[in-house]
């Protein structure tokens, strides 16, 4: 499957199936100060994932009702990277 993003800003984009044009996901990250929350909704408008970033610290991700630290599902590959 090939994906088509509506914007180069992946945190504010729709994701479509490039072959069929079917909408798969809508990704929205409102511009705010402090905690930044990215919400991913499926084609039916249901929330499937939420990523919360807290300033310079790594954030948390919630998928299917399970909340975890982002580090547990996307570990850093270097001690110097955030």
C-alpha positions, 0 to 999 in steps of 0.5 A, a space after each residue: 500500500 502506498 500512502 499519500 499525505 496531504 501536507 509536508 507537515 505530517 503532524 497536520 495532514 490527512 493520510 489517504 490510500 494512494 491507489 484508491 484515494 480512500 481516506 485512512 487517517 486525519 492527523 491534527 496537532 493544534 498550535 499551543 504553548 506547553 503540552 502539544 497534543 497530536 490526535 490521529 482519527 480513522 476514516 470514521 472520525 474515531 480517535 485511534 491514537 493520541 501523542 502528548 509531548 510535554 515541552 522538551 521531555 519525551 511524551 506519552 502515546 495512547 493507542 487502543 486505550 493503552 497509555 505508555 511512555 514514547 520511549 517504550 515504543 520508540 527508544 532513542 538510538 543515541 543518548 544525545 538525541 531527544 
